[in-house]
Each structure stands twice: as structure tokens, then as C-alpha cells.
Amino acid sequence: MNSYYTSNRQPLPETAFAFLPLGSVKPSGWLRKQLLIQAHSLTGNLPKFYDWLGPNSGWLGGDGESWEGGPYYMDGLVPLAYLLEDKELLAEVEKWLGWMISSQDETGRFGPKPLTDWWPYGITLKVLTQYQEATGDPRVIPLMERFLAYMRRELPASHLQSWAVYRWADTVLGIIWLYNRNGDPTLLELARELMHQGYNWSRHFLDFAYTQKQGLAYPHPTHVVNNAMAVKTPAVAYELTLWEEHKQAAWKCMEMLDKYHGTAAGVFTGDEHYAGKDPVQGTELCSVVEYMFSLENLMQVFGDPAFGDRLEKITYNALPATFSADMWTHQYDQQANQVLCTVDKRAWTNNGDDSNIFGLEPNYRCCTYNMHQGWPKFAANLWMATDDDGLAAVAYGPCSVNAKVRGGKEITIDVDTNYPFEETIRMTVRTSSPAQFPIRLRIPAWANGATIAVNGEPAILSQPKDVEPGTFATVERVWNDGDAIVLTFPMAIEVERRFHDSVTVKRGPLVYSLKIGERWEKLGGEEPHANYAVYPTTPWNYGLAIDPENPQAKVVIKDVGDVVYGPDTSPIEIKVKGRRIPEWTMVSNSAGPLPQSPVQSSEPLEELTLIPYGCAKLRITEFPLLSE
């Protein structure tokens, strides 16, 4: 158990790591610039023009939207504001949180008067816990205690309904957070009652029955966002029960989603229900950010480096892919093979015709509410505290972490890197006096030949003795001010076989896609958050001439600029060879059925440019493999 950061109280099990309070980790470098792009676009401006989050919101005391919209927005606004220390965003936080806290009545209930659904309260508890950690506001814990006492009284007669049945774990996260601070055993009784009333996601994944694209609309167990939230649920259930089946299900859920519905970008299809592995099926933006949050919680509970690998893969690929480079517009559904974004019929399970255009609220407004949490929560959780009073780097990006370590000493570690666009991560320890503590460094599973140096010499490691991919390497020593750690993660080009034996090119945590010329056409709305169709201006129907076992390609490294995730600002390119496949054409406004590989083509051999998936708003990611 960590001596300085809140860990599980008995009878809850010890977890692998403890979350650091919001604000302990601050982004720097290109990652901070990415958060600034978000702050200066929709997150920082929606309440100024978007009625659903405007002054009439039920979560500001008005008679407008009174369900999940306000809580979803706050769930991303709060971490973004405190990571950037932005005065305008902080004032917006105080406006929303101030009303919410002051709205509590004598029963313990708070929020809009018309609200009768338990589900949005699960989000508000996440908002409140982040806010309390960032500010120490003394009103938050008493408010949560009164509300959860109210919930405990009401729940036997007012059961979970609809969405709340499938998303019960989000509420329990807030309950566990509070229990670990006040030790009230009735909170665990409430948590177990919520679990009993909720859906058994562990059994869902251990006996997985949904192996095909679904044809029925609106069954909750196959809903893409419910499933992304559910990825963390077995871990939450394990904390409450210590049942081995829940622990097993924490890994089984990802295995099943990958096997039957997985995409090259690390997410799974759902448009908006399970949609199989065809790369023209869609993945909803809400599910991307919720999958990230689930992985952050799985890492905290179980500490498996694989969760960090997947978190980086989704964050650095699927998340930016579904936004315009300036983050003023977003999609509802993204496709791995996405060659046209228009208002047209596609092979979605049940989503609308505008689901893959870029706009303010394509298809439905839930993503406009919920998209804000992705980048800031990722940045806030790059580091966690260990049970032996050290620190663990669970994911990588430029940042600084300030935390207490063994002996109560406060230290800072500055992380200087352009990762995932470069192989080297440089860390500098800042301490006012020598401090002995361990630093655990996640070694990605793909990083064969990884090295760790301290002050220019190979690091002396605890177990294991060598730097092994797919593990945490621990460096424990007396750290002095200015000590330098250099991690080198060689990024070999890899080829992954996918749908119809197609091929996807990867390098490190990045997935690469064909760079397709884009023509953006305004469909309506107001700038800069208008609705846009995107049309291809260059061919897309290529097969790759590449050896999957020994891929050869040219890597072109460029400067990392102020805007990273656009097709013309990509910091890295890969040059490969390919030929067009004339018979592979558009069908139902998407790339037609992916040809079974290998395929033949007599078209001229061309040099093709691949860019990171997140930079390509039109793309082919799963390519036919040429037979030559």
C-alpha cells in the first residue's frame, strides 16, 4: 500500500498501482499543444453557442437538457482545465460544479429536478472525485456521503433501469473512491447492491455469444459504448468480490472483442452495435474515449503492461482519427478503411446516414458531450504510484510528474520526448536532496531490443535482470537532482494480418494508413464548427507489395509541429510499394468488400505514402496483399 496516495482499504484487495491526484502529471511538448487545440476548439467554446450545454442546461438550473449531457461535458472539462491551468476553463468548471454542489437538497439528492435516472449520477461522481482531488474542495465528500446515503435508501424500491443496468461500474468507482477515504462499510453494501442489480459483464465475455455482426437495434449488451465501459467492469466486480471469474474476465473481454469485432486501431466496431471485423464498419467516438478510461482503470487495478500498450494504441490512433486536425469537428463513426465521408446510406447496424461526416453533432449529440475526456485523462494518468512508494510510467508522452516518494520526499520527473513519433524518451529527475525510490518503466511488447540508461550507463535493474518487452523494468537507486534516464524503444516495421488475410503496417504504437488526397466540402452549419463531407482526390484501391515476414520500407521522420494529427502535418511517413486493384471499387458509399488476399494486379508498381492512422481522415488501413 502506498504511504502517500489513497489505496484500497480492507476488505478491498490491494491494487497494482494508485492513481495520482489530478494535476500531479502535467502534459508538455506536443501533448500539451494537443490539449491546447482541444481547449481552443469545442471544449472551450461549446457553452457559448451550443444550446444543449448553454445557460438553460438543467445542470445549471435551467429547464433544458437534464440527463447525461452536462455530466459528460464536465467529465472532460474538469481534467482539461486543471491540466492546462487555463483561467477561462477553470471559471467554466466553477460555474458548472458550483451549481451542482449547491443543488443538493435535504434528502441528499442533487442535480436537475426532472432527473429520475440513476445513470447520469455515475458520471457526476467521476466529475466530483476529479474536482476534489484537484482543489481539495471540502464540500465534495460530504455531498457524496449524503447523496450515496440517499441512493442506499432509494435503490431497493427504485431499481437501476435501462442504461444504468449496464453502466453500474461507473457509479461504483465513485463509491470505492469515497470508501477509501472515509471507511464507511455501508458504502460497500451499496456497491454490491448496484452490482447485483447490474448486468453481469464477466459472464457476458466469458461465455461470449456475439460472434457476428448484429442485426437487432438497441439491445444493450451489444451496444458499442456499453461494451467500452464494460471493459473495466470485471475489475470493479473483482474488487468487490475477489472472485476469480471476474479477474479472468478482465482479460477475456479484450480477447473476445478483438477476435470477433476488433479493428486495426485497437478498438472494436459498433455502429452502434457489434458489427464484425470488416474494416468499413464503424466505431463510435464515445466508445473510443470510454475504452481509454476503462484501460486506465484496468492498469491501476491489475498493472498488466498490455493494458498500457492498448491504451497508447487507441490514444495515438483511434482518438485523433475521428477529429479534424483543429478538433472543431468530429465524427460519430470512424472506419479503418474510410474513403468517403458523406451523408449517405452505409452498412451500419443501425446508425444514421450522417454518421461518418465531420461536424458538430453528426448522427446524435452524445459524442459532442462525451468526447472531451479522452486526451486530458490520458495525460493525467501517464504515471501512477506504486505500492513500495515509487512511481510507475504506465504510458508515454511528454509530461512532468510531481509526486511524493519513499520517505515523503517530493520529486519531479520531466519527460522530454516526441514519442510515439520517435524511439527515445528522456527523463530528468528533479529533487532537492538525494532520494531512494523505485521507478517502474513499462516496456511495450513490440519494443524488442529496448534499452534503459541512467546517466549514460546501462541501468541496473531489479527483476527481471534484462529489459524484457511486455514487462515493467524497475530501476531502484538513490536519485540525485539532474539524474538522467534514457529509454530507447526500437520501432521495427511490422505487418499484421487482418480481415480476409489483409495486411496492416505498424511501427511502435502507431498504425499506418494510405495517405489519400482530401477535399472538404461544407454541408451546412456555422464556421468553424460546420458540417463537412470529405471526398477523395487520389486513388485509394491499392494492394501492398510487401513481405509480411520481413517488411521492408523507408521511414521518413519530419519535425513535430504545432498541429500533429492532420494529413499534411504528419511527423512521420512510411514509403511502401503497391499496385492499384481496379476491380476493388466503392460499394454502398464505402470501400467495397475487401478482396481475399493474396490478390493479383497487372497495374504499374507505385510508391505509396503511409501516414499515422490518426493523421489520415480518409484512409485505407487494411490492404489486400499482392501475390508477387
N, C-alpha and C positions, 0 to 999 in steps of 0.2 A: 504494500500500500504506500502510495506517495505521501510524503510528510507535509507537503505544502499545497497540493491541489486535490480537490474533492474526489474521493474514490467511493466505491460501493461500501455501504455499511452491511454488516451481517443482518439477516441471513443471505443477502445477495452475494453472489460469487465475486471474487476478485476479477478484475478485467485486465487485459494485457496492458492497456495504457489508460491514462486520464487525460480528458480534454483540458487544454489550457483555456483560461478565460478569454472571451472575445477581446481583441486588442493586443494580446500577447504577441501575436505574429502579425507583422505589417508587410504588405507587398512592396516591392521595389522594382526598379528596372522596367522591362517591358510589361510585366504583370501589373504593376501599378498603373501604367499607361492604359492597359486594357480596362481596369476598373474605372479610370477617369473617363474613358469613352462611354462606359455604361452610365456613369453619373451624369454626364453631359447630354445624354440622349433620353431614352424613355424613362429610366428610373428617376432621374432628377426632374422630369418635366410632366409626367402623366397627370398629377393632380391639378396642373394649370389649365388643362384643356380636355381631359377625359372625364366625362360626367360620372362614369361608374366609380371613379376614385376622387371625385371632386368634393366640394364642401357639403353636398347633400348626402354623402355616404352615411349609411346607418351606423358605421363605425366612427363617425364624427358627430353623431347625434341627430343626423338628418333622417329623412324618410326614404332615402334611396337604397342602393344595394346593401343588404344586411346579412349576407351569407358568407361565402369564403373569400370574396374579392379583397376587402380591406386586410384581413389577416394574411393572405398570401402576399400582398404587396409589402406589408410591414416585415414579413419574414426575410425578405431580401434587402429592404431599405435599411433596417437596423444594422446588419453587419457592414453594408457598404458605407454607411455614414461614419461608423466608428473606425473602420479601417483607413478611410481617407481623411478623417477628422475635418470633414467639409462642413462649414458653418450652415450653409443653406440646407443641406441634407439633415444635419443634426436638429435644426429648427423644425423640419418636417417630421422627424421622429418624435420630438416633444409634442407636436400638435396631435399626432395620432395616439401615442401612448398616454399623453395627458388625459385625453377624453376617455380612453378605455379604462384607465385606472380609476378615474373619478366616477365612472358609470356604475360601480358596484353598489348594489342595494343591500338592505338589511338581511336578506336571505343568503347572500353570498354570490348571487348571480350578477354577471356584468355583461356589457355589450348591448346591441340593439334590442329593443323591447320585442319586436316581432320574431326574434330568433328562437326557434324551438328545437333545432337540430343540434346534437352533440358534436358533430364533426368539426365545424369551424373552431370550436374551443381547443381542439387538439393543436391547431396551428397557432392559436393565440398563446398557448402555453410555451411553444417554442420561441415565439417572439419575446415573451416576458422573461424567459430564462436568459436569452442573449442580452437583453436590455439590462437586466440586473447585474450580470457579470461585467458588462462594460461600464456601468455607472455606480453600482452599489446602492441603487435607489432603495431606501428602507421600506417603501410601500409595497414592493413586489411580493415578497414572501408572505406577508400577512394576507394580501389579496388572494394569492394562490391557495393558502390554507383555508380561507373562508369559502372560496369557490369549490374546492375539492370536497370540503365537508358538505356543501350543498349538493354536489353531484352524488356523493355517497348516500345521502338521504333520498334523492330523487330517482336514482338509477333502478332500484328494484321495481318501480312502477312505470318508469319512463325509459324503456329499454333502448339500446342502440338500434338505429334504423338505417337502412339504405347504405350510403357511403360510410357512415360511422362504423358499421359492422366490419368492413374490410380494411379500415384505416385506424383501428383501435390502438395500434402500437405508437402512433404519433402522440396520442394523449398520455400513454404510459411513460414515454420518455420524460415528459414533464413531471409526472408523478415520482419517478425514480430520482430525478434531479432534486425535487423537494425533499423526499425521504432521506437522501444522503446529507441533507443539511439540517433537518430537524428531528429525524429518527422516529417519527410518528408511525407506529405499526399499523394503524388503520389505513394509512396510505397504501400499503402493500395489499391489504384486503380489497381495497378499491381497484387496484391494478389487476388483481386476479379476477375480480368480477368482470372487468372490461374484457379480459382475455377470454373468459368463459362465454360472454355474450358475443364475442367477435368470431370472425372466420378463422378456421384452423389452416393457416398458410403452410405450416410444416407438413401436414398431411397432403395438402394440395401438391406440393413439389415432390414429396417422397413417393407418392402414387400418381405421378403426372399423367393426365389423361388427354391433354390438348396438344396432340402431335401434328395437327394440320391447321391450315388457315381456317378461321371460324366464319360461319355464315350467319350466326344469330347476332342481332344487335342488342347491346345493353345488358348482357349477363355480367354481373360484377366480377366473377372470378377470372374472366378473360380480358378485362379492361386493362389497357396498357399502363395507365397511371397507377391504378390499384396494385398492379404487379410490381412496378418500380418501387413503390412504397413498401411493398411486401418483402422485398429483398432483405430488409433489416429485421422483419418481424420474427423470424425464428430466433435471432439473437436476443431480442427482447423477451420472448417466451422462455428461452433458456435461463435468462437471469431470474425470472420469477419461479421457475420450477426445478431447474438443474436436470431436466430430462434430456437424456442423450439424443432422443429423436429430434429435438429442436436444434441441438448443436449440429447434428448431421445435416439437417435441412438448410442450415446457413450456407453450406457449400452446394448442396443439391439444387437449390433454386437457380443459381447461376448456370450450373451444368445443364439443367433442363431448358432454360430459356435460350442458352447458346445452341444447344443441339437442335431444337425444333423451330426457333424463331430468331436466332441471332443474326446480327449484321457485322460487316467488316469493321465498323466503327466502335464496336464493343457494346452497343445497346441491342435491343431486340425490337422486332416490328410490332406495331399495334396501331391500326388506322381506322377505328380506335380500339380494336380488339386483335388478339393474336392473329398474325397474318402470314406465318410461314417464313421461309428463307429467301424467297425471290427478292432480288435487290431493288425491284421497283415498288415494293410495298413500303408503306410509310412508317415513321416513328414520330410520335407526338413530342413536342418540346417539353411539356410538363413532365413526361416520363424521363427525359434526359436529366433534368435537374434533380428529380426525386431519386433517380438511381444513384447519382453522385452523393446525395445526402445519406442514402442507405449504406453506401460503401464506406463513408466516413464513420458511420456508427459501427459497422462490422469490424473495421480496423481497430477502433477503440476497444471493442469487447474482446476480440479474438487475436488480433495482432498478426494475421497472416499477410506476408508481403504481397501475395497475389491480389489482395484487395486494393493495395496501393497501385499495383500495375494496372488494374482495371480502371481505377479512379482516374489515373493520368490519361489512359487511352480515351475514355469518354470525354474528359475535360478538354483535352487538346485536339480532339477531332469532332465528335458529335455536337458538342456545345456550340462552338463558334460557327459550325457549318450552317446552322439554322437561323443565323442572323445576317443582315447586311453588315458590311465592314464597319459602318458607323454606329451600329446597334439601334438605329432609329426604326428599323422594320425587322420582322421575324416571320418565320413560317409556323404553321400548325404542325404539318408533317414534312419531314425530310426523307429523301430516298438516297440509298447508297449509289444507285445508278439513276441520276436525276438529269435529264437532258432537256426538259421543258417545264417551266413554271407558269401555268395559265389557269384561268377559270374554265375547267373542262371536266368531263367525266373521266375517272380513272378507276383502277381495280381496287379501290379501298374496300375494307369490310363494310363500313357504314359512314365514313366521313363525307363532308360536303365537297362540292366542285372547286371551291377556292382554297382547299387545304394546303396546297404547296406554293401559293404565291407568297410574296414578301409584302407585309403590310402591318397595320396597327392591330387588328384583331381578326385575322383570317379564320374562317370556319366557326370559331367560338372564342369567347374572351378569356377563358381560364388561363391560357398561356400568357396573355397580356398581364394578368395578375401575378402569375407564379414564376415567371422566367427569371426574376431578379436575384434569386438566392444562389444561382449556380456559381458564378465567379467568386463572390465575396466569401461564401462558406468554404470553398476550396482553398482560397488564400489563407483564411483564418485557421485552417486545420492542417497546414503543411507539417507542423510539428506537434507532438504530444509529449506528455510527461510519462516517465517510466516508474515502475514500482520500486526501483532502487535509487530514486531521487536523481535521475538523469533525464536526458531528453532523447527523443526519437524523431528522426526525419522520416516521415511516413510517405511523403510525396515531395517532388522537387519543383522549384521555381524560385525566381529571385525574391528575396524577402529578408527581414530581420526578425529574430525571435528574442524576446526579453523574458527571462523566467528565473525563478529560484531553483537552485540545485542543492546537492548534498551540503549540509552544514548551514543552510539558509542563505547561501551567498547568491546574490543577484548577478546574473551574467547576461551578455548579449552575444548572439551569433549572427553575423552578417553573411548572407548568401548571395554571391555575385555570380550570375550565370545567364546565358541566353537559352538554357535548356527549356524546351525539348528540341531547340534548333541547333544546339551544339552538344558535344560529348563531355565537356568539362564543367564541373561545379566547384567553385572556390568558396571556402568558408573561412571566416576570421573570427576568432574568439576574443571577446572584449570582457575584461574582468578587472576590478580594482585591486585584487590580490589573488595569489595562486588559489586555485580551486580544483579539488579532485572529484570527478564525477564521470559517469559513463555517457557516451554519445552513441546511440544506435543509428546505423545508416542503412536504409533499405537498398538492397542490391536487386535491381529489376531482373526478372527471369531471362530476359533477352540479352543481358549485358555480359556475354562471355568475354573473359579477359579483363574484367573490371579491376581497377587498382585504387588504393587509398594511400595517400601520402600525408604525413604530418611534418611540417617544417622541412619539406624536401626529401624526407626519408620514408621508406615503406612503413606503414603504420603497424604497430604491434597490437594484434587483435586478441580479444578473448575468444571463446568458442564461436564458430569454428576457426581453425588456425588460418585458413585461406579465405579469400574473398569469393564466396560462392553465389552464383546467380540464384535468385529466388529465396534469399535469406536476409536476415538483418546481421550486419557486421558490427560488432561492438568495439569501440576504442575507449578504454578507460585509462586515465592518467591524470597527473597534476597538470592542469591547463593554466598557462600564463597569458597575460594580455598580449595580443598580437599573434598568438599561435595560429598557424595556417593549415587548413585541411584542404586537400585537393582530391576530388573524386573524378575518375575518368571512366566513363561508360562507353566502350566501343560500340558504335551503331552500325552493325553489318546490315546490308540489304537482305531482306528475307522475302520469300514468296509463300503466301498462304493459299491453300486450295479451298475453294468455296462452292457455291451453288452450281450445279451442272459441271463440276470439276473446273470451274473458272479459277482465275488467279488474281490475287490482290498483293500489291507491293507494299512492304512495310520497312521502316528503318527506325529503330528505337521505339518510342511510344507513338510515333506518327504513322498514320496510314496515308497512302498517296493515291491521288486520283488524276485522271486525264484533265489537263487544262483545256477548257472549251471556251471559245470566244463568247462573250455575253452581250446581249442588247437588252437593256432595261426599258420597259415601256410603262409609263404611268397609266393606271386604270382609273384612278379617282382618288378622292381624299385630299388632305392638305399637306403641303411640304412642311417639315422634312419626314413626316410620318405617313406619307401617302401609301397607296396600294400599288404594287408593281408586278407586272408579268416579266419573265426573263426568257429570252429566246436565244437559241444557239446561233452563232455566226460562223462557226467552223465545224467540220465533221466530227462525229463522236463515235461512229460504229467501227472501232478498231479492235483487232486481236493483237496480243503481245507475242513477240518472238523472244522468248526468254527461257532459260533453263531453270525450272523451279528448284532443282537441287544445288545449282551453282550459279545463282543470278549475277549477271554482270551488267553494270550500269554506271553512268557518270553522275556524280553528286556535285551540284553547283551550290556553293554557300554564298549567300548575299548578306548585306547588312540588315540588322533588325531595326526597322524604323518605328515611327510613332504609331502607325497603323499596321498591324500584323496580318489580320485574317481577312484579306481581300485577294482576289486572283492576281492583281498586278503589284501587290506589295509582299508577296510571299518571300520569307527569308531564305528559302531553300527550294531547290528543284532537283528532280532526278530525270535524266535523259535515258530513254529506252527505245527499242526498235519495235515497229509494229506494221501491220497492213490493215487496210480497210476490208470490211466484210460486207459487200454490197447487199446481200440478202437479209442482213440484220437491220431492220427498219423500225420506224415508230409504229406502235400498236396501242390504241386507246390512250393516246396522248402521253405515253411513256415509252422508254426504250422497249422494243418488242421482246418476246421470250428469249432469254439468254441461250445462245446455241450451246449444245453439249460439246465440251472440249474433249479431244483436240479438234480444231477446225482447219480447213484448207482455204487458202486465198491466193489468187494469182495477181493481186494488186501490187503496185510498187511498194518496196520496203521504205518506210519513212522513219525519221527520228521524231519521237513524241516527247512532249514535256509533261511530267507529272509534278503536281504541287500538293502540299498537305491538304488532306480532305477538308479541314476546316476553312481553308482559303478558297476552295472551289465551290461556288454557288450553283454552277452546273458542273456535272462530273460523270465520269464512268470510273467506278472503283473495283468492280468485279468484272474482269476482262475475259473473253474467250482466249484460250491458249492455242496458238498456231501450231500446226503439226510439224513444221520444219524444225 
